[in-house]
């Protein structure tokens, strides 16, 4: 399947639908108070860049975002691919695009929070295959048995 990945606004009906499907997928996996979801309006903020994966017909089939924090930290947010395309490495391609942008922006570390309950295993595999390692509590997240934290150090660009 031919897939394109581009930076897009999340304020589109098909991206809103994708994020709604993501929320529906996550809702039964952890208690609501330990789900740290961004709305599409928050995803449209200046500090966040949203990537959308589309199939050859233009249908939105996946998404992921890079949220910029102080001190050279980028946070991976809202990673999701539709169940019908899972296993086709679209999540890896989205994560690669996020990582490339973080490098381009001169960030030195990518971080993320994900769940710990059954159902999150594919996410752990994706992050670990992409060079992320488990770490302690990050940013302003609470320390909880429902959260797993990952980080990936990025190579600093060599000044020319």
C-alpha positions, 0 to 999 in steps of 0.5 A: 500500500502506498502511504504518504505522511505529511504535516497537516492541521488536525482541524479536519473532519477526517483527522478529527475522526481518526483522533476520535477512534484513537480515544475510543481505542484508549478508553477501555485500557486505563482509568480515565484519570490516567489518560492524558489525551490532547484534543484536536484543538490542543494539537493545533497549538503552535507548540505541536506539529501533527503528522497524518498518514494517508493511503493512496485514496487520501484516507487518513489512516494514522497520526502522530504529533511532536509537542515541543517543550523547554530544554530541547525536549520533544514529546511524542503524542497521539500515535495511532494507526487504524486497525485495518492497517496495523502491521504495515509499519505505518506507525514506524514511518510516523515515528520516523517523521516525528524524529526527523523533525525533532532532529531538524529543530535541534531537540536533544531528547524525545520522550513519551508516556504510554499505558502499562495495561494489556493492549499497549504491547504493540506500542511498546514494541514500536517505541523499543524498535525505534530506539526508545528505552524505558525511563522514570517519570517525565515532564508533569505526568504523575507517577502511576502504575498505569503509565510507562515512560520512554525516552530517546536521546537524539544526536546533536547536529554538528555545526558547520 
